[in-house]
Amino acid sequence: DIYSQSIDFVDYLYITEIQLDVEGDAHFPAFDTEKWQEVAREVRHQTLPQPLAYHFVTYHRRKQD
């Protein structure tokens, strides 16, 4: 998929984590957290049209030795 093919070419990941289990056909692949450092997290909530919590998370690629 496009995410797996391009992850080696980026230094930042901007991920939206939905705090709800839903069925779907598009998912960001698991990535190695040893190679990425979380640098920001913004927690959001909505109440309408339905209650939902979600996080905007930014990861930066760790420098390789």
PDB file of N, CA, C and O in Angstrom:
ATOM      1  N   ASP A   1       0.824  -1.185   0.000  1.00  0.00           N
ATOM      2  CA  ASP A   1       0.000   0.000   0.000  1.00  0.00           C
ATOM      3  C   ASP A   1       0.872   1.254   0.000  1.00  0.00           C
ATOM      4  O   ASP A   1       2.076   1.175   0.242  1.00  0.00           O
ATOM      5  N   ILE A   2       0.283   2.373  -0.263  1.00  0.00           N
ATOM      6  CA  ILE A   2       1.022   3.627  -0.412  1.00  0.00           C
ATOM      7  C   ILE A   2       1.756   4.015   0.861  1.00  0.00           C
ATOM      8  O   ILE A   2       2.847   4.580   0.787  1.00  0.00           O
ATOM      9  N   TYR A   3       1.189   3.729   2.025  1.00  0.00           N
ATOM     10  CA  TYR A   3       1.843   4.085   3.290  1.00  0.00           C
ATOM     11  C   TYR A   3       3.139   3.301   3.469  1.00  0.00           C
ATOM     12  O   TYR A   3       4.179   3.882   3.781  1.00  0.00           O
ATOM     13  N   SER A   4       3.084   2.016   3.278  1.00  0.00           N
ATOM     14  CA  SER A   4       4.273   1.171   3.439  1.00  0.00           C
ATOM     15  C   SER A   4       5.349   1.522   2.421  1.00  0.00           C
ATOM     16  O   SER A   4       6.540   1.446   2.723  1.00  0.00           O
ATOM     17  N   GLN A   5       4.940   1.900   1.228  1.00  0.00           N
ATOM     18  CA  GLN A   5       5.887   2.227   0.172  1.00  0.00           C
ATOM     19  C   GLN A   5       6.591   3.557   0.407  1.00  0.00           C
ATOM     20  O   GLN A   5       7.696   3.762  -0.093  1.00  0.00           O
ATOM     21  N   SER A   6       5.973   4.463   1.159  1.00  0.00           N
ATOM     22  CA  SER A   6       6.542   5.806   1.302  1.00  0.00           C
ATOM     23  C   SER A   6       7.150   6.099   2.671  1.00  0.00           C
ATOM     24  O   SER A   6       7.792   7.137   2.828  1.00  0.00           O
ATOM     25  N   ILE A   7       6.979   5.241   3.655  1.00  0.00           N
ATOM     26  CA  ILE A   7       7.425   5.550   5.019  1.00  0.00           C
ATOM     27  C   ILE A   7       8.940   5.755   5.108  1.00  0.00           C
ATOM     28  O   ILE A   7       9.397   6.500   5.975  1.00  0.00           O
ATOM     29  N   ASP A   8       9.719   5.128   4.253  1.00  0.00           N
ATOM     30  CA  ASP A   8      11.176   5.299   4.284  1.00  0.00           C
ATOM     31  C   ASP A   8      11.626   6.657   3.755  1.00  0.00           C
ATOM     32  O   ASP A   8      12.802   7.001   3.878  1.00  0.00           O
ATOM     33  N   PHE A   9      10.721   7.431   3.174  1.00  0.00           N
ATOM     34  CA  PHE A   9      11.077   8.707   2.561  1.00  0.00           C
ATOM     35  C   PHE A   9      10.650   9.923   3.375  1.00  0.00           C
ATOM     36  O   PHE A   9      10.839  11.056   2.932  1.00  0.00           O
ATOM     37  N   VAL A  10      10.081   9.709   4.551  1.00  0.00           N
ATOM     38  CA  VAL A  10       9.578  10.831   5.349  1.00  0.00           C
ATOM     39  C   VAL A  10      10.290  10.894   6.698  1.00  0.00           C
ATOM     40  O   VAL A  10      10.800   9.889   7.194  1.00  0.00           O
ATOM     41  N   ASP A  11      10.316  12.090   7.279  1.00  0.00           N
ATOM     42  CA  ASP A  11      10.915  12.286   8.600  1.00  0.00           C
ATOM     43  C   ASP A  11       9.873  12.499   9.681  1.00  0.00           C
ATOM     44  O   ASP A  11      10.177  12.383  10.869  1.00  0.00           O
ATOM     45  N   TYR A  12       8.649  12.810   9.283  1.00  0.00           N
ATOM     46  CA  TYR A  12       7.565  13.022  10.239  1.00  0.00           C
ATOM     47  C   TYR A  12       6.361  12.180   9.849  1.00  0.00           C
ATOM     48  O   TYR A  12       6.077  11.982   8.668  1.00  0.00           O
ATOM     49  N   LEU A  13       5.657  11.689  10.865  1.00  0.00           N
ATOM     50  CA  LEU A  13       4.368  11.032  10.674  1.00  0.00           C
ATOM     51  C   LEU A  13       3.332  11.856  11.418  1.00  0.00           C
ATOM     52  O   LEU A  13       3.528  12.193  12.586  1.00  0.00           O
ATOM     53  N   TYR A  14       2.240  12.180  10.758  1.00  0.00           N
ATOM     54  CA  TYR A  14       1.127  12.900  11.371  1.00  0.00           C
ATOM     55  C   TYR A  14      -0.055  11.934  11.396  1.00  0.00           C
ATOM     56  O   TYR A  14      -0.693  11.687  10.372  1.00  0.00           O
ATOM     57  N   ILE A  15      -0.335  11.396  12.569  1.00  0.00           N
ATOM     58  CA  ILE A  15      -1.303  10.318  12.717  1.00  0.00           C
ATOM     59  C   ILE A  15      -2.512  10.813  13.501  1.00  0.00           C
ATOM     60  O   ILE A  15      -2.364  11.502  14.510  1.00  0.00           O
ATOM     61  N   THR A  16      -3.699  10.464  13.040  1.00  0.00           N
ATOM     62  CA  THR A  16      -4.915  10.689  13.817  1.00  0.00           C
ATOM     63  C   THR A  16      -5.340   9.343  14.379  1.00  0.00           C
ATOM     64  O   THR A  16      -5.658   8.416  13.633  1.00  0.00           O
ATOM     65  N   GLU A  17      -5.341   9.247  15.701  1.00  0.00           N
ATOM     66  CA  GLU A  17      -5.751   8.015  16.379  1.00  0.00           C
ATOM     67  C   GLU A  17      -7.193   8.178  16.843  1.00  0.00           C
ATOM     68  O   GLU A  17      -7.479   9.007  17.706  1.00  0.00           O
ATOM     69  N   ILE A  18      -8.089   7.400  16.278  1.00  0.00           N
ATOM     70  CA  ILE A  18      -9.494   7.410  16.669  1.00  0.00           C
ATOM     71  C   ILE A  18      -9.652   6.436  17.828  1.00  0.00           C
ATOM     72  O   ILE A  18      -9.267   5.273  17.715  1.00  0.00           O
ATOM     73  N   GLN A  19     -10.204   6.891  18.922  1.00  0.00           N
ATOM     74  CA  GLN A  19     -10.332   6.067  20.127  1.00  0.00           C
ATOM     75  C   GLN A  19     -11.640   5.272  20.086  1.00  0.00           C
ATOM     76  O   GLN A  19     -12.480   5.370  20.981  1.00  0.00           O
ATOM     77  N   LEU A  20     -11.780   4.490  19.026  1.00  0.00           N
ATOM     78  CA  LEU A  20     -12.984   3.709  18.796  1.00  0.00           C
ATOM     79  C   LEU A  20     -12.627   2.573  17.849  1.00  0.00           C
ATOM     80  O   LEU A  20     -11.900   2.786  16.879  1.00  0.00           O
ATOM     81  N   ASP A  21     -13.116   1.395  18.110  1.00  0.00           N
ATOM     82  CA  ASP A  21     -12.914   0.272  17.197  1.00  0.00           C
ATOM     83  C   ASP A  21     -13.994   0.310  16.126  1.00  0.00           C
ATOM     84  O   ASP A  21     -15.185   0.229  16.425  1.00  0.00           O
ATOM     85  N   VAL A  22     -13.563   0.436  14.874  1.00  0.00           N
ATOM     86  CA  VAL A  22     -14.497   0.460  13.752  1.00  0.00           C
ATOM     87  C   VAL A  22     -13.958  -0.452  12.647  1.00  0.00           C
ATOM     88  O   VAL A  22     -12.756  -0.695  12.551  1.00  0.00           O
ATOM     89  N   GLU A  23     -14.860  -0.937  11.835  1.00  0.00           N
ATOM     90  CA  GLU A  23     -14.454  -1.718  10.675  1.00  0.00           C
ATOM     91  C   GLU A  23     -14.133  -0.753   9.546  1.00  0.00           C
ATOM     92  O   GLU A  23     -14.772   0.289   9.400  1.00  0.00           O
ATOM     93  N   GLY A  24     -13.147  -1.111   8.761  1.00  0.00           N
ATOM     94  CA  GLY A  24     -12.791  -0.274   7.627  1.00  0.00           C
ATOM     95  C   GLY A  24     -11.796  -0.994   6.745  1.00  0.00           C
ATOM     96  O   GLY A  24     -11.295  -2.061   7.098  1.00  0.00           O
ATOM     97  N   ASP A  25     -11.513  -0.407   5.598  1.00  0.00           N
ATOM     98  CA  ASP A  25     -10.599  -1.053   4.664  1.00  0.00           C
ATOM     99  C   ASP A  25      -9.306  -0.269   4.461  1.00  0.00           C
ATOM    100  O   ASP A  25      -8.472  -0.673   3.650  1.00  0.00           O
ATOM    101  N   ALA A  26      -9.116   0.840   5.174  1.00  0.00           N
ATOM    102  CA  ALA A  26      -7.886   1.622   5.065  1.00  0.00           C
ATOM    103  C   ALA A  26      -7.310   1.835   6.461  1.00  0.00           C
ATOM    104  O   ALA A  26      -7.952   2.418   7.335  1.00  0.00           O
ATOM    105  N   HIS A  27      -6.094   1.352   6.649  1.00  0.00           N
ATOM    106  CA  HIS A  27      -5.422   1.472   7.941  1.00  0.00           C
ATOM    107  C   HIS A  27      -3.961   1.816   7.708  1.00  0.00           C
ATOM    108  O   HIS A  27      -3.348   1.344   6.751  1.00  0.00           O
ATOM    109  N   PHE A  28      -3.404   2.647   8.593  1.00  0.00           N
ATOM    110  CA  PHE A  28      -1.974   2.909   8.537  1.00  0.00           C
ATOM    111  C   PHE A  28      -1.262   1.681   9.085  1.00  0.00           C
ATOM    112  O   PHE A  28      -1.675   1.148  10.115  1.00  0.00           O
ATOM    113  N   PRO A  29      -0.208   1.218   8.430  1.00  0.00           N
ATOM    114  CA  PRO A  29       0.464   0.003   8.891  1.00  0.00           C
ATOM    115  C   PRO A  29       1.188   0.231  10.221  1.00  0.00           C
ATOM    116  O   PRO A  29       1.549   1.358  10.558  1.00  0.00           O
ATOM    117  N   ALA A  30       1.392  -0.841  10.958  1.00  0.00           N
ATOM    118  CA  ALA A  30       2.194  -0.752  12.178  1.00  0.00           C
ATOM    119  C   ALA A  30       3.597  -0.286  11.792  1.00  0.00           C
ATOM    120  O   ALA A  30       4.121  -0.662  10.744  1.00  0.00           O
ATOM    121  N   PHE A  31       4.196   0.541  12.656  1.00  0.00           N
ATOM    122  CA  PHE A  31       5.546   1.018  12.371  1.00  0.00           C
ATOM    123  C   PHE A  31       6.416   0.802  13.607  1.00  0.00           C
ATOM    124  O   PHE A  31       5.907   0.678  14.720  1.00  0.00           O
ATOM    125  N   ASP A  32       7.715   0.758  13.403  1.00  0.00           N
ATOM    126  CA  ASP A  32       8.680   0.462  14.455  1.00  0.00           C
ATOM    127  C   ASP A  32       8.845   1.678  15.364  1.00  0.00           C
ATOM    128  O   ASP A  32       9.434   2.679  14.958  1.00  0.00           O
ATOM    129  N   THR A  33       8.331   1.597  16.580  1.00  0.00           N
ATOM    130  CA  THR A  33       8.404   2.735  17.502  1.00  0.00           C
ATOM    131  C   THR A  33       9.825   2.972  18.009  1.00  0.00           C
ATOM    132  O   THR A  33      10.092   4.006  18.622  1.00  0.00           O
ATOM    133  N   GLU A  34      10.735   2.040  17.766  1.00  0.00           N
ATOM    134  CA  GLU A  34      12.148   2.282  18.090  1.00  0.00           C
ATOM    135  C   GLU A  34      12.762   3.274  17.100  1.00  0.00           C
ATOM    136  O   GLU A  34      13.763   3.921  17.407  1.00  0.00           O
ATOM    137  N   LYS A  35      12.165   3.393  15.919  1.00  0.00           N
ATOM    138  CA  LYS A  35      12.676   4.308  14.896  1.00  0.00           C
ATOM    139  C   LYS A  35      11.976   5.662  14.903  1.00  0.00           C
ATOM    140  O   LYS A  35      12.418   6.592  14.229  1.00  0.00           O
ATOM    141  N   TRP A  36      10.893   5.778  15.657  1.00  0.00           N
ATOM    142  CA  TRP A  36      10.087   6.998  15.665  1.00  0.00           C
ATOM    143  C   TRP A  36       9.860   7.468  17.097  1.00  0.00           C
ATOM    144  O   TRP A  36       9.584   6.663  17.986  1.00  0.00           O
ATOM    145  N   GLN A  37       9.978   8.771  17.313  1.00  0.00           N
ATOM    146  CA  GLN A  37       9.750   9.354  18.631  1.00  0.00           C
ATOM    147  C   GLN A  37       8.502  10.229  18.580  1.00  0.00           C
ATOM    148  O   GLN A  37       8.369  11.089  17.709  1.00  0.00           O
ATOM    149  N   GLU A  38       7.600  10.004  19.514  1.00  0.00           N
ATOM    150  CA  GLU A  38       6.425  10.869  19.611  1.00  0.00           C
ATOM    151  C   GLU A  38       6.880  12.237  20.100  1.00  0.00           C
ATOM    152  O   GLU A  38       7.518  12.339  21.148  1.00  0.00           O
ATOM    153  N   VAL A  39       6.556  13.292  19.349  1.00  0.00           N
ATOM    154  CA  VAL A  39       6.985  14.644  19.715  1.00  0.00           C
ATOM    155  C   VAL A  39       5.812  15.556  20.055  1.00  0.00           C
ATOM    156  O   VAL A  39       6.017  16.637  20.607  1.00  0.00           O
ATOM    157  N   ALA A  40       4.598  15.145  19.740  1.00  0.00           N
ATOM    158  CA  ALA A  40       3.424  15.958  20.072  1.00  0.00           C
ATOM    159  C   ALA A  40       2.189  15.074  20.095  1.00  0.00           C
ATOM    160  O   ALA A  40       2.077  14.104  19.345  1.00  0.00           O
ATOM    161  N   ARG A  41       1.261  15.438  20.982  1.00  0.00           N
ATOM    162  CA  ARG A  41      -0.026  14.735  21.063  1.00  0.00           C
ATOM    163  C   ARG A  41      -1.071  15.757  21.474  1.00  0.00           C
ATOM    164  O   ARG A  41      -0.926  16.438  22.488  1.00  0.00           O
ATOM    165  N   GLU A  42      -2.109  15.855  20.689  1.00  0.00           N
ATOM    166  CA  GLU A  42      -3.230  16.748  20.987  1.00  0.00           C
ATOM    167  C   GLU A  42      -4.479  15.888  21.150  1.00  0.00           C
ATOM    168  O   GLU A  42      -4.902  15.212  20.212  1.00  0.00           O
ATOM    169  N   VAL A  43      -5.063  15.919  22.338  1.00  0.00           N
ATOM    170  CA  VAL A  43      -6.236  15.105  22.642  1.00  0.00           C
ATOM    171  C   VAL A  43      -7.482  15.929  22.368  1.00  0.00           C
ATOM    172  O   VAL A  43      -7.611  17.056  22.847  1.00  0.00           O
ATOM    173  N   ARG A  44      -8.393  15.365  21.598  1.00  0.00           N
ATOM    174  CA  ARG A  44      -9.635  16.054  21.242  1.00  0.00           C
ATOM    175  C   ARG A  44     -10.829  15.171  21.562  1.00  0.00           C
ATOM    176  O   ARG A  44     -10.724  13.946  21.618  1.00  0.00           O
ATOM    177  N   HIS A  45     -11.971  15.824  21.772  1.00  0.00           N
ATOM    178  CA  HIS A  45     -13.236  15.124  22.006  1.00  0.00           C
ATOM    179  C   HIS A  45     -14.339  15.858  21.269  1.00  0.00           C
ATOM    180  O   HIS A  45     -14.287  17.078  21.111  1.00  0.00           O
ATOM    181  N   GLN A  46     -15.313  15.129  20.830  1.00  0.00           N
ATOM    182  CA  GLN A  46     -16.523  15.734  20.278  1.00  0.00           C
ATOM    183  C   GLN A  46     -17.718  15.060  20.925  1.00  0.00           C
ATOM    184  O   GLN A  46     -17.629  13.922  21.388  1.00  0.00           O
ATOM    185  N   THR A  47     -18.824  15.764  20.953  1.00  0.00           N
ATOM    186  CA  THR A  47     -20.042  15.185  21.534  1.00  0.00           C
ATOM    187  C   THR A  47     -21.133  14.996  20.489  1.00  0.00           C
ATOM    188  O   THR A  47     -22.008  14.146  20.653  1.00  0.00           O
ATOM    189  N   LEU A  48     -21.087  15.781  19.420  1.00  0.00           N
ATOM    190  CA  LEU A  48     -22.104  15.678  18.374  1.00  0.00           C
ATOM    191  C   LEU A  48     -21.438  15.403  17.041  1.00  0.00           C
ATOM    192  O   LEU A  48     -20.358  15.950  16.815  1.00  0.00           O
ATOM    193  N   PRO A  49     -21.965  14.632  16.172  1.00  0.00           N
ATOM    194  CA  PRO A  49     -23.250  13.956  16.250  1.00  0.00           C
ATOM    195  C   PRO A  49     -23.229  12.739  17.158  1.00  0.00           C
ATOM    196  O   PRO A  49     -24.284  12.196  17.485  1.00  0.00           O
ATOM    197  N   GLN A  50     -22.024  12.296  17.576  1.00  0.00           N
ATOM    198  CA  GLN A  50     -21.916  11.200  18.544  1.00  0.00           C
ATOM    199  C   GLN A  50     -20.639  11.427  19.345  1.00  0.00           C
ATOM    200  O   GLN A  50     -19.707  12.056  18.844  1.00  0.00           O
ATOM    201  N   PRO A  51     -20.579  10.930  20.572  1.00  0.00           N
ATOM    202  CA  PRO A  51     -19.357  11.089  21.361  1.00  0.00           C
ATOM    203  C   PRO A  51     -18.177  10.374  20.692  1.00  0.00           C
ATOM    204  O   PRO A  51     -18.304   9.240  20.231  1.00  0.00           O
ATOM    205  N   LEU A  52     -17.045  11.050  20.649  1.00  0.00           N
ATOM    206  CA  LEU A  52     -15.866  10.475  20.016  1.00  0.00           C
ATOM    207  C   LEU A  52     -14.624  11.154  20.574  1.00  0.00           C
ATOM    208  O   LEU A  52     -14.566  12.379  20.673  1.00  0.00           O
ATOM    209  N   ALA A  53     -13.642  10.359  20.933  1.00  0.00           N
ATOM    210  CA  ALA A  53     -12.338  10.880  21.347  1.00  0.00           C
ATOM    211  C   ALA A  53     -11.331  10.530  20.260  1.00  0.00           C
ATOM    212  O   ALA A  53     -11.389   9.450  19.671  1.00  0.00           O
ATOM    213  N   TYR A  54     -10.407  11.451  19.999  1.00  0.00           N
ATOM    214  CA  TYR A  54      -9.371  11.200  19.007  1.00  0.00           C
ATOM    215  C   TYR A  54      -8.135  12.002  19.374  1.00  0.00           C
ATOM    216  O   TYR A  54      -8.219  13.006  20.081  1.00  0.00           O
ATOM    217  N   HIS A  55      -6.984  11.548  18.885  1.00  0.00           N
ATOM    218  CA  HIS A  55      -5.713  12.193  19.183  1.00  0.00           C
ATOM    219  C   HIS A  55      -5.010  12.515  17.869  1.00  0.00           C
ATOM    220  O   HIS A  55      -4.979  11.692  16.953  1.00  0.00           O
ATOM    221  N   PHE A  56      -4.446  13.723  17.784  1.00  0.00           N
ATOM    222  CA  PHE A  56      -3.536  14.074  16.700  1.00  0.00           C
ATOM    223  C   PHE A  56      -2.127  13.850  17.246  1.00  0.00           C
ATOM    224  O   PHE A  56      -1.728  14.492  18.218  1.00  0.00           O
ATOM    225  N   VAL A  57      -1.377  12.946  16.629  1.00  0.00           N
ATOM    226  CA  VAL A  57      -0.059  12.577  17.149  1.00  0.00           C
ATOM    227  C   VAL A  57       0.991  12.818  16.066  1.00  0.00           C
ATOM    228  O   VAL A  57       0.798  12.462  14.903  1.00  0.00           O
ATOM    229  N   THR A  58       2.103  13.427  16.469  1.00  0.00           N
ATOM    230  CA  THR A  58       3.216  13.666  15.559  1.00  0.00           C
ATOM    231  C   THR A  58       4.410  12.844  16.017  1.00  0.00           C
ATOM    232  O   THR A  58       4.782  12.866  17.190  1.00  0.00           O
ATOM    233  N   TYR A  59       5.005  12.121  15.079  1.00  0.00           N
ATOM    234  CA  TYR A  59       6.211  11.343  15.340  1.00  0.00           C
ATOM    235  C   TYR A  59       7.335  11.887  14.463  1.00  0.00           C
ATOM    236  O   TYR A  59       7.107  12.293  13.323  1.00  0.00           O
ATOM    237  N   HIS A  60       8.546  11.891  15.008  1.00  0.00           N
ATOM    238  CA  HIS A  60       9.735  12.291  14.255  1.00  0.00           C
ATOM    239  C   HIS A  60      10.666  11.087  14.171  1.00  0.00           C
ATOM    240  O   HIS A  60      10.839  10.348  15.141  1.00  0.00           O
ATOM    241  N   ARG A  61      11.259  10.905  13.001  1.00  0.00           N
ATOM    242  CA  ARG A  61      12.177   9.771  12.819  1.00  0.00           C
ATOM    243  C   ARG A  61      13.410   9.978  13.701  1.00  0.00           C
ATOM    244  O   ARG A  61      14.019  11.048  13.688  1.00  0.00           O
ATOM    245  N   ARG A  62      13.767   8.954  14.461  1.00  0.00           N
ATOM    246  CA  ARG A  62      14.966   9.025  15.305  1.00  0.00           C
ATOM    247  C   ARG A  62      16.209   8.971  14.418  1.00  0.00           C
ATOM    248  O   ARG A  62      16.212   8.309  13.380  1.00  0.00           O
ATOM    249  N   LYS A  63      17.238   9.656  14.826  1.00  0.00           N
ATOM    250  CA  LYS A  63      18.504   9.628  14.083  1.00  0.00           C
ATOM    251  C   LYS A  63      19.135   8.246  14.225  1.00  0.00           C
ATOM    252  O   LYS A  63      19.145   7.665  15.311  1.00  0.00           O
ATOM    253  N   GLN A  64      19.652   7.735  13.136  1.00  0.00           N
ATOM    254  CA  GLN A  64      20.333   6.438  13.139  1.00  0.00           C
ATOM    255  C   GLN A  64      21.808   6.661  13.445  1.00  0.00           C
ATOM    256  O   GLN A  64      22.417   7.591  12.917  1.00  0.00           O
ATOM    257  N   ASP A  65      22.382   5.819  14.287  1.00  0.00           N
ATOM    258  CA  ASP A  65      23.813   5.944  14.626  1.00  0.00           C
ATOM    259  C   ASP A  65      24.691   5.446  13.513  1.00  0.00           C
ATOM    260  O   ASP A  65      25.916   5.478  13.632  1.00  0.00           O
TER     261      ASP A  65
END
